[in-house]
Amino acid sequence: MIQQSANQNATNSELDAKRIIKHSDEKFYAQRDTNFKQRVCNILFDDSIEHSENEVLELIASLKQQREEV
């Protein structure tokens, strides 16, 4: 088995190359994040109305509190 380790003397360009994300990738992940948030809201609130992040967090905290009381 061959083990590779990080280059201890990596140049700036080598380090920058690892951080490059294409614009299309950013759009993909942003859309994926939006879709995930929408699915969570649909499950939590059982509707397709847009809810704020604070509403979501408050409901999750409330559900957690209810669970802890059981």
PDB file of N, CA, C and O in Angstrom:
ATOM      1  N   MET A   1       0.848  -1.175   0.000  1.00  0.00           N
ATOM      2  CA  MET A   1       0.000   0.000   0.000  1.00  0.00           C
ATOM      3  C   MET A   1       0.892   1.237   0.000  1.00  0.00           C
ATOM      4  O   MET A   1       1.809   1.353   0.813  1.00  0.00           O
ATOM      5  N   ILE A   2       0.618   2.146  -0.910  1.00  0.00           N
ATOM      6  CA  ILE A   2       1.390   3.379  -1.023  1.00  0.00           C
ATOM      7  C   ILE A   2       0.661   4.480  -0.279  1.00  0.00           C
ATOM      8  O   ILE A   2      -0.532   4.697  -0.490  1.00  0.00           O
ATOM      9  N   GLN A   3       1.366   5.162   0.578  1.00  0.00           N
ATOM     10  CA  GLN A   3       0.778   6.276   1.312  1.00  0.00           C
ATOM     11  C   GLN A   3       1.329   7.571   0.769  1.00  0.00           C
ATOM     12  O   GLN A   3       2.540   7.731   0.613  1.00  0.00           O
ATOM     13  N   GLN A   4       0.419   8.507   0.477  1.00  0.00           N
ATOM     14  CA  GLN A   4       0.862   9.806   0.014  1.00  0.00           C
ATOM     15  C   GLN A   4       0.663  10.799   1.132  1.00  0.00           C
ATOM     16  O   GLN A   4      -0.323  10.747   1.867  1.00  0.00           O
ATOM     17  N   SER A   5       1.610  11.700   1.250  1.00  0.00           N
ATOM     18  CA  SER A   5       1.472  12.737   2.263  1.00  0.00           C
ATOM     19  C   SER A   5       1.476  14.096   1.584  1.00  0.00           C
ATOM     20  O   SER A   5       1.934  14.240   0.451  1.00  0.00           O
ATOM     21  N   ALA A   6       0.960  15.082   2.291  1.00  0.00           N
ATOM     22  CA  ALA A   6       0.914  16.435   1.755  1.00  0.00           C
ATOM     23  C   ALA A   6       2.322  16.953   1.551  1.00  0.00           C
ATOM     24  O   ALA A   6       3.229  16.653   2.328  1.00  0.00           O
ATOM     25  N   ASN A   7       2.496  17.728   0.506  1.00  0.00           N
ATOM     26  CA  ASN A   7       3.789  18.333   0.205  1.00  0.00           C
ATOM     27  C   ASN A   7       4.081  19.396   1.262  1.00  0.00           C
ATOM     28  O   ASN A   7       3.378  20.404   1.339  1.00  0.00           O
ATOM     29  N   GLN A   8       5.087  19.184   2.054  1.00  0.00           N
ATOM     30  CA  GLN A   8       5.455  20.115   3.117  1.00  0.00           C
ATOM     31  C   GLN A   8       5.918  21.458   2.552  1.00  0.00           C
ATOM     32  O   GLN A   8       5.820  22.484   3.224  1.00  0.00           O
ATOM     33  N   ASN A   9       6.422  21.448   1.316  1.00  0.00           N
ATOM     34  CA  ASN A   9       6.960  22.656   0.692  1.00  0.00           C
ATOM     35  C   ASN A   9       6.109  23.093  -0.495  1.00  0.00           C
ATOM     36  O   ASN A   9       6.640  23.535  -1.513  1.00  0.00           O
ATOM     37  N   ALA A  10       4.818  22.972  -0.368  1.00  0.00           N
ATOM     38  CA  ALA A  10       3.919  23.327  -1.467  1.00  0.00           C
ATOM     39  C   ALA A  10       4.036  24.807  -1.796  1.00  0.00           C
ATOM     40  O   ALA A  10       4.158  25.652  -0.908  1.00  0.00           O
ATOM     41  N   THR A  11       3.996  25.100  -3.081  1.00  0.00           N
ATOM     42  CA  THR A  11       4.062  26.496  -3.508  1.00  0.00           C
ATOM     43  C   THR A  11       2.684  27.128  -3.355  1.00  0.00           C
ATOM     44  O   THR A  11       1.685  26.428  -3.189  1.00  0.00           O
ATOM     45  N   ASN A  12       2.637  28.449  -3.412  1.00  0.00           N
ATOM     46  CA  ASN A  12       1.367  29.152  -3.325  1.00  0.00           C
ATOM     47  C   ASN A  12       0.417  28.714  -4.428  1.00  0.00           C
ATOM     48  O   ASN A  12      -0.777  28.543  -4.179  1.00  0.00           O
ATOM     49  N   SER A  13       0.924  28.528  -5.646  1.00  0.00           N
ATOM     50  CA  SER A  13       0.056  28.127  -6.750  1.00  0.00           C
ATOM     51  C   SER A  13      -0.513  26.738  -6.514  1.00  0.00           C
ATOM     52  O   SER A  13      -1.661  26.477  -6.877  1.00  0.00           O
ATOM     53  N   GLU A  14       0.258  25.845  -5.919  1.00  0.00           N
ATOM     54  CA  GLU A  14      -0.261  24.509  -5.601  1.00  0.00           C
ATOM     55  C   GLU A  14      -1.346  24.597  -4.538  1.00  0.00           C
ATOM     56  O   GLU A  14      -2.353  23.894  -4.621  1.00  0.00           O
ATOM     57  N   LEU A  15      -1.152  25.441  -3.556  1.00  0.00           N
ATOM     58  CA  LEU A  15      -2.154  25.603  -2.509  1.00  0.00           C
ATOM     59  C   LEU A  15      -3.408  26.263  -3.069  1.00  0.00           C
ATOM     60  O   LEU A  15      -4.520  25.853  -2.737  1.00  0.00           O
ATOM     61  N   ASP A  16      -3.244  27.286  -3.917  1.00  0.00           N
ATOM     62  CA  ASP A  16      -4.381  27.959  -4.530  1.00  0.00           C
ATOM     63  C   ASP A  16      -5.173  27.009  -5.410  1.00  0.00           C
ATOM     64  O   ASP A  16      -6.401  27.088  -5.451  1.00  0.00           O
ATOM     65  N   ALA A  17      -4.500  26.117  -6.110  1.00  0.00           N
ATOM     66  CA  ALA A  17      -5.168  25.181  -7.006  1.00  0.00           C
ATOM     67  C   ALA A  17      -6.139  24.295  -6.237  1.00  0.00           C
ATOM     68  O   ALA A  17      -7.158  23.878  -6.788  1.00  0.00           O
ATOM     69  N   LYS A  18      -5.847  24.005  -4.988  1.00  0.00           N
ATOM     70  CA  LYS A  18      -6.729  23.167  -4.179  1.00  0.00           C
ATOM     71  C   LYS A  18      -7.976  23.919  -3.740  1.00  0.00           C
ATOM     72  O   LYS A  18      -8.970  23.299  -3.360  1.00  0.00           O
ATOM     73  N   ARG A  19      -7.935  25.260  -3.786  1.00  0.00           N
ATOM     74  CA  ARG A  19      -9.054  26.073  -3.325  1.00  0.00           C
ATOM     75  C   ARG A  19      -9.971  26.519  -4.452  1.00  0.00           C
ATOM     76  O   ARG A  19     -11.025  27.103  -4.200  1.00  0.00           O
ATOM     77  N   ILE A  20      -9.582  26.252  -5.689  1.00  0.00           N
ATOM     78  CA  ILE A  20     -10.355  26.740  -6.828  1.00  0.00           C
ATOM     79  C   ILE A  20     -11.655  25.951  -6.949  1.00  0.00           C
ATOM     80  O   ILE A  20     -11.656  24.723  -7.027  1.00  0.00           O
ATOM     81  N   ILE A  21     -12.758  26.691  -6.962  1.00  0.00           N
ATOM     82  CA  ILE A  21     -14.063  26.095  -7.212  1.00  0.00           C
ATOM     83  C   ILE A  21     -14.639  26.838  -8.407  1.00  0.00           C
ATOM     84  O   ILE A  21     -14.698  28.068  -8.409  1.00  0.00           O
ATOM     85  N   LYS A  22     -15.055  26.112  -9.399  1.00  0.00           N
ATOM     86  CA  LYS A  22     -15.611  26.736 -10.582  1.00  0.00           C
ATOM     87  C   LYS A  22     -16.913  27.438 -10.225  1.00  0.00           C
ATOM     88  O   LYS A  22     -17.619  27.035  -9.300  1.00  0.00           O
ATOM     89  N   HIS A  23     -17.216  28.482 -10.965  1.00  0.00           N
ATOM     90  CA  HIS A  23     -18.461  29.219 -10.762  1.00  0.00           C
ATOM     91  C   HIS A  23     -19.663  28.282 -10.897  1.00  0.00           C
ATOM     92  O   HIS A  23     -20.625  28.394 -10.137  1.00  0.00           O
ATOM     93  N   SER A  24     -19.610  27.363 -11.858  1.00  0.00           N
ATOM     94  CA  SER A  24     -20.718  26.421 -12.041  1.00  0.00           C
ATOM     95  C   SER A  24     -20.866  25.517 -10.818  1.00  0.00           C
ATOM     96  O   SER A  24     -21.982  25.148 -10.452  1.00  0.00           O
ATOM     97  N   ASP A  25     -19.751  25.160 -10.187  1.00  0.00           N
ATOM     98  CA  ASP A  25     -19.812  24.352  -8.963  1.00  0.00           C
ATOM     99  C   ASP A  25     -20.458  25.134  -7.837  1.00  0.00           C
ATOM    100  O   ASP A  25     -21.257  24.590  -7.074  1.00  0.00           O
ATOM    101  N   GLU A  26     -20.111  26.425  -7.730  1.00  0.00           N
ATOM    102  CA  GLU A  26     -20.708  27.264  -6.688  1.00  0.00           C
ATOM    103  C   GLU A  26     -22.212  27.349  -6.873  1.00  0.00           C
ATOM    104  O   GLU A  26     -22.966  27.254  -5.904  1.00  0.00           O
ATOM    105  N   LYS A  27     -22.655  27.528  -8.117  1.00  0.00           N
ATOM    106  CA  LYS A  27     -24.089  27.602  -8.397  1.00  0.00           C
ATOM    107  C   LYS A  27     -24.767  26.276  -8.058  1.00  0.00           C
ATOM    108  O   LYS A  27     -25.871  26.264  -7.513  1.00  0.00           O
ATOM    109  N   PHE A  28     -24.109  25.161  -8.379  1.00  0.00           N
ATOM    110  CA  PHE A  28     -24.660  23.842  -8.090  1.00  0.00           C
ATOM    111  C   PHE A  28     -24.866  23.663  -6.588  1.00  0.00           C
ATOM    112  O   PHE A  28     -25.935  23.241  -6.150  1.00  0.00           O
ATOM    113  N   TYR A  29     -23.838  23.985  -5.802  1.00  0.00           N
ATOM    114  CA  TYR A  29     -23.942  23.803  -4.360  1.00  0.00           C
ATOM    115  C   TYR A  29     -24.911  24.792  -3.724  1.00  0.00           C
ATOM    116  O   TYR A  29     -25.580  24.459  -2.746  1.00  0.00           O
ATOM    117  N   ALA A  30     -24.992  25.998  -4.264  1.00  0.00           N
ATOM    118  CA  ALA A  30     -25.957  26.971  -3.749  1.00  0.00           C
ATOM    119  C   ALA A  30     -27.380  26.484  -4.005  1.00  0.00           C
ATOM    120  O   ALA A  30     -28.240  26.595  -3.131  1.00  0.00           O
ATOM    121  N   GLN A  31     -27.634  25.944  -5.200  1.00  0.00           N
ATOM    122  CA  GLN A  31     -28.962  25.426  -5.519  1.00  0.00           C
ATOM    123  C   GLN A  31     -29.276  24.207  -4.663  1.00  0.00           C
ATOM    124  O   GLN A  31     -30.402  24.040  -4.193  1.00  0.00           O
ATOM    125  N   ARG A  32     -28.279  23.365  -4.465  1.00  0.00           N
ATOM    126  CA  ARG A  32     -28.466  22.164  -3.640  1.00  0.00           C
ATOM    127  C   ARG A  32     -28.811  22.560  -2.204  1.00  0.00           C
ATOM    128  O   ARG A  32     -29.672  21.943  -1.577  1.00  0.00           O
ATOM    129  N   ASP A  33     -28.137  23.592  -1.682  1.00  0.00           N
ATOM    130  CA  ASP A  33     -28.389  24.097  -0.340  1.00  0.00           C
ATOM    131  C   ASP A  33     -29.811  24.659  -0.247  1.00  0.00           C
ATOM    132  O   ASP A  33     -30.518  24.411   0.730  1.00  0.00           O
ATOM    133  N   THR A  34     -30.221  25.408  -1.257  1.00  0.00           N
ATOM    134  CA  THR A  34     -31.567  25.975  -1.286  1.00  0.00           C
ATOM    135  C   THR A  34     -32.606  24.867  -1.325  1.00  0.00           C
ATOM    136  O   THR A  34     -33.607  24.924  -0.611  1.00  0.00           O
ATOM    137  N   ASN A  35     -32.375  23.869  -2.150  1.00  0.00           N
ATOM    138  CA  ASN A  35     -33.315  22.746  -2.239  1.00  0.00           C
ATOM    139  C   ASN A  35     -33.417  22.018  -0.905  1.00  0.00           C
ATOM    140  O   ASN A  35     -34.511  21.632  -0.494  1.00  0.00           O
ATOM    141  N   PHE A  36     -32.289  21.826  -0.224  1.00  0.00           N
ATOM    142  CA  PHE A  36     -32.297  21.152   1.073  1.00  0.00           C
ATOM    143  C   PHE A  36     -33.100  21.955   2.088  1.00  0.00           C
ATOM    144  O   PHE A  36     -33.924  21.401   2.816  1.00  0.00           O
ATOM    145  N   LYS A  37     -32.856  23.261   2.134  1.00  0.00           N
ATOM    146  CA  LYS A  37     -33.587  24.111   3.078  1.00  0.00           C
ATOM    147  C   LYS A  37     -35.086  24.063   2.806  1.00  0.00           C
ATOM    148  O   LYS A  37     -35.886  24.015   3.740  1.00  0.00           O
ATOM    149  N   GLN A  38     -35.467  24.075   1.532  1.00  0.00           N
ATOM    150  CA  GLN A  38     -36.882  24.025   1.177  1.00  0.00           C
ATOM    151  C   GLN A  38     -37.502  22.698   1.601  1.00  0.00           C
ATOM    152  O   GLN A  38     -38.628  22.673   2.100  1.00  0.00           O
ATOM    153  N   ARG A  39     -36.783  21.595   1.409  1.00  0.00           N
ATOM    154  CA  ARG A  39     -37.303  20.281   1.823  1.00  0.00           C
ATOM    155  C   ARG A  39     -37.480  20.224   3.333  1.00  0.00           C
ATOM    156  O   ARG A  39     -38.477  19.691   3.820  1.00  0.00           O
ATOM    157  N   VAL A  40     -36.522  20.766   4.077  1.00  0.00           N
ATOM    158  CA  VAL A  40     -36.623  20.794   5.543  1.00  0.00           C
ATOM    159  C   VAL A  40     -37.848  21.589   5.970  1.00  0.00           C
ATOM    160  O   VAL A  40     -38.607  21.150   6.835  1.00  0.00           O
ATOM    161  N   CYS A  41     -38.043  22.754   5.369  1.00  0.00           N
ATOM    162  CA  CYS A  41     -39.218  23.580   5.703  1.00  0.00           C
ATOM    163  C   CYS A  41     -40.510  22.859   5.370  1.00  0.00           C
ATOM    164  O   CYS A  41     -41.465  22.904   6.146  1.00  0.00           O
ATOM    165  N   ASN A  42     -40.548  22.197   4.226  1.00  0.00           N
ATOM    166  CA  ASN A  42     -41.754  21.463   3.842  1.00  0.00           C
ATOM    167  C   ASN A  42     -42.071  20.363   4.851  1.00  0.00           C
ATOM    168  O   ASN A  42     -43.237  20.117   5.160  1.00  0.00           O
ATOM    169  N   ILE A  43     -41.052  19.712   5.355  1.00  0.00           N
ATOM    170  CA  ILE A  43     -41.257  18.647   6.344  1.00  0.00           C
ATOM    171  C   ILE A  43     -41.672  19.237   7.692  1.00  0.00           C
ATOM    172  O   ILE A  43     -42.631  18.768   8.304  1.00  0.00           O
ATOM    173  N   LEU A  44     -40.964  20.248   8.151  1.00  0.00           N
ATOM    174  CA  LEU A  44     -41.255  20.830   9.460  1.00  0.00           C
ATOM    175  C   LEU A  44     -42.627  21.476   9.533  1.00  0.00           C
ATOM    176  O   LEU A  44     -43.353  21.294  10.511  1.00  0.00           O
ATOM    177  N   PHE A  45     -42.981  22.227   8.505  1.00  0.00           N
ATOM    178  CA  PHE A  45     -44.206  23.009   8.549  1.00  0.00           C
ATOM    179  C   PHE A  45     -45.350  22.376   7.757  1.00  0.00           C
ATOM    180  O   PHE A  45     -46.482  22.857   7.808  1.00  0.00           O
ATOM    181  N   ASP A  46     -45.058  21.310   7.034  1.00  0.00           N
ATOM    182  CA  ASP A  46     -46.056  20.595   6.247  1.00  0.00           C
ATOM    183  C   ASP A  46     -46.786  21.535   5.283  1.00  0.00           C
ATOM    184  O   ASP A  46     -47.992  21.401   5.073  1.00  0.00           O
ATOM    185  N   ASP A  47     -46.062  22.469   4.711  1.00  0.00           N
ATOM    186  CA  ASP A  47     -46.625  23.362   3.703  1.00  0.00           C
ATOM    187  C   ASP A  47     -45.505  23.865   2.808  1.00  0.00           C
ATOM    188  O   ASP A  47     -44.329  23.609   3.066  1.00  0.00           O
ATOM    189  N   SER A  48     -45.872  24.573   1.769  1.00  0.00           N
ATOM    190  CA  SER A  48     -44.850  25.082   0.850  1.00  0.00           C
ATOM    191  C   SER A  48     -44.669  26.592   0.992  1.00  0.00           C
ATOM    192  O   SER A  48     -44.042  27.224   0.141  1.00  0.00           O
ATOM    193  N   ILE A  49     -45.210  27.167   2.049  1.00  0.00           N
ATOM    194  CA  ILE A  49     -45.039  28.590   2.310  1.00  0.00           C
ATOM    195  C   ILE A  49     -43.594  28.833   2.729  1.00  0.00           C
ATOM    196  O   ILE A  49     -43.001  28.024   3.442  1.00  0.00           O
ATOM    197  N   GLU A  50     -43.036  29.948   2.284  1.00  0.00           N
ATOM    198  CA  GLU A  50     -41.654  30.251   2.644  1.00  0.00           C
ATOM    199  C   GLU A  50     -41.587  30.705   4.104  1.00  0.00           C
ATOM    200  O   GLU A  50     -42.329  31.597   4.515  1.00  0.00           O
ATOM    201  N   HIS A  51     -40.709  30.098   4.872  1.00  0.00           N
ATOM    202  CA  HIS A  51     -40.523  30.422   6.285  1.00  0.00           C
ATOM    203  C   HIS A  51     -39.119  30.972   6.496  1.00  0.00           C
ATOM    204  O   HIS A  51     -38.183  30.603   5.788  1.00  0.00           O
ATOM    205  N   SER A  52     -38.985  31.856   7.474  1.00  0.00           N
ATOM    206  CA  SER A  52     -37.668  32.429   7.761  1.00  0.00           C
ATOM    207  C   SER A  52     -36.805  31.402   8.491  1.00  0.00           C
ATOM    208  O   SER A  52     -37.308  30.429   9.053  1.00  0.00           O
ATOM    209  N   GLU A  53     -35.513  31.641   8.469  1.00  0.00           N
ATOM    210  CA  GLU A  53     -34.601  30.749   9.190  1.00  0.00           C
ATOM    211  C   GLU A  53     -34.891  30.786  10.679  1.00  0.00           C
ATOM    212  O   GLU A  53     -34.757  29.769  11.359  1.00  0.00           O
ATOM    213  N   ASN A  54     -35.287  31.947  11.198  1.00  0.00           N
ATOM    214  CA  ASN A  54     -35.620  32.042  12.624  1.00  0.00           C
ATOM    215  C   ASN A  54     -36.825  31.176  12.981  1.00  0.00           C
ATOM    216  O   ASN A  54     -36.839  30.540  14.035  1.00  0.00           O
ATOM    217  N   GLU A  55     -37.833  31.146  12.116  1.00  0.00           N
ATOM    218  CA  GLU A  55     -38.993  30.289  12.361  1.00  0.00           C
ATOM    219  C   GLU A  55     -38.570  28.824  12.421  1.00  0.00           C
ATOM    220  O   GLU A  55     -39.020  28.069  13.283  1.00  0.00           O
ATOM    221  N   VAL A  56     -37.711  28.443  11.506  1.00  0.00           N
ATOM    222  CA  VAL A  56     -37.227  27.062  11.465  1.00  0.00           C
ATOM    223  C   VAL A  56     -36.468  26.733  12.747  1.00  0.00           C
ATOM    224  O   VAL A  56     -36.701  25.694  13.366  1.00  0.00           O
ATOM    225  N   LEU A  57     -35.562  27.619  13.138  1.00  0.00           N
ATOM    226  CA  LEU A  57     -34.764  27.372  14.348  1.00  0.00           C
ATOM    227  C   LEU A  57     -35.641  27.335  15.599  1.00  0.00           C
ATOM    228  O   LEU A  57     -35.415  26.516  16.490  1.00  0.00           O
ATOM    229  N   GLU A  58     -36.633  28.213  15.669  1.00  0.00           N
ATOM    230  CA  GLU A  58     -37.539  28.217  16.825  1.00  0.00           C
ATOM    231  C   GLU A  58     -38.332  26.920  16.902  1.00  0.00           C
ATOM    232  O   GLU A  58     -38.503  26.361  17.985  1.00  0.00           O
ATOM    233  N   LEU A  59     -38.817  26.438  15.763  1.00  0.00           N
ATOM    234  CA  LEU A  59     -39.570  25.187  15.769  1.00  0.00           C
ATOM    235  C   LEU A  59     -38.681  24.021  16.176  1.00  0.00           C
ATOM    236  O   LEU A  59     -39.100  23.164  16.954  1.00  0.00           O
ATOM    237  N   ILE A  60     -37.465  23.981  15.661  1.00  0.00           N
ATOM    238  CA  ILE A  60     -36.537  22.904  16.024  1.00  0.00           C
ATOM    239  C   ILE A  60     -36.237  22.953  17.518  1.00  0.00           C
ATOM    240  O   ILE A  60     -36.217  21.914  18.178  1.00  0.00           O
ATOM    241  N   ALA A  61     -36.005  24.143  18.055  1.00  0.00           N
ATOM    242  CA  ALA A  61     -35.744  24.281  19.498  1.00  0.00           C
ATOM    243  C   ALA A  61     -36.954  23.828  20.303  1.00  0.00           C
ATOM    244  O   ALA A  61     -36.805  23.172  21.334  1.00  0.00           O
ATOM    245  N   SER A  62     -38.148  24.173  19.839  1.00  0.00           N
ATOM    246  CA  SER A  62     -39.377  23.770  20.529  1.00  0.00           C
ATOM    247  C   SER A  62     -39.536  22.251  20.505  1.00  0.00           C
ATOM    248  O   SER A  62     -39.876  21.641  21.519  1.00  0.00           O
ATOM    249  N   LEU A  63     -39.291  21.650  19.358  1.00  0.00           N
ATOM    250  CA  LEU A  63     -39.393  20.189  19.254  1.00  0.00           C
ATOM    251  C   LEU A  63     -38.356  19.498  20.135  1.00  0.00           C
ATOM    252  O   LEU A  63     -38.637  18.463  20.740  1.00  0.00           O
ATOM    253  N   LYS A  64     -37.174  20.066  20.201  1.00  0.00           N
ATOM    254  CA  LYS A  64     -36.115  19.513  21.057  1.00  0.00           C
ATOM    255  C   LYS A  64     -36.529  19.588  22.515  1.00  0.00           C
ATOM    256  O   LYS A  64     -36.349  18.633  23.271  1.00  0.00           O
ATOM    257  N   GLN A  65     -37.092  20.741  22.912  1.00  0.00           N
ATOM    258  CA  GLN A  65     -37.541  20.921  24.288  1.00  0.00           C
ATOM    259  C   GLN A  65     -38.631  19.900  24.633  1.00  0.00           C
ATOM    260  O   GLN A  65     -38.604  19.298  25.707  1.00  0.00           O
ATOM    261  N   GLN A  66     -39.583  19.710  23.726  1.00  0.00           N
ATOM    262  CA  GLN A  66     -40.658  18.739  23.942  1.00  0.00           C
ATOM    263  C   GLN A  66     -40.097  17.333  24.109  1.00  0.00           C
ATOM    264  O   GLN A  66     -40.556  16.559  24.948  1.00  0.00           O
ATOM    265  N   ARG A  67     -39.110  17.025  23.306  1.00  0.00           N
ATOM    266  CA  ARG A  67     -38.502  15.688  23.360  1.00  0.00           C
ATOM    267  C   ARG A  67     -37.788  15.470  24.691  1.00  0.00           C
ATOM    268  O   ARG A  67     -37.847  14.382  25.262  1.00  0.00           O
ATOM    269  N   GLU A  68     -37.116  16.506  25.180  1.00  0.00           N
ATOM    270  CA  GLU A  68     -36.383  16.393  26.443  1.00  0.00           C
ATOM    271  C   GLU A  68     -37.331  16.227  27.629  1.00  0.00           C
ATOM    272  O   GLU A  68     -36.968  15.628  28.641  1.00  0.00           O
ATOM    273  N   GLU A  69     -38.541  16.757  27.503  1.00  0.00           N
ATOM    274  CA  GLU A  69     -39.528  16.669  28.592  1.00  0.00           C
ATOM    275  C   GLU A  69     -40.158  15.291  28.694  1.00  0.00           C
ATOM    276  O   GLU A  69     -40.733  14.944  29.725  1.00  0.00           O
ATOM    277  N   VAL A  70     -40.053  14.504  27.633  1.00  0.00           N
ATOM    278  CA  VAL A  70     -40.670  13.171  27.616  1.00  0.00           C
ATOM    279  C   VAL A  70     -39.873  12.183  28.403  1.00  0.00           C
ATOM    280  O   VAL A  70     -40.252  11.015  28.491  1.00  0.00           O
TER     281      VAL A  70
END
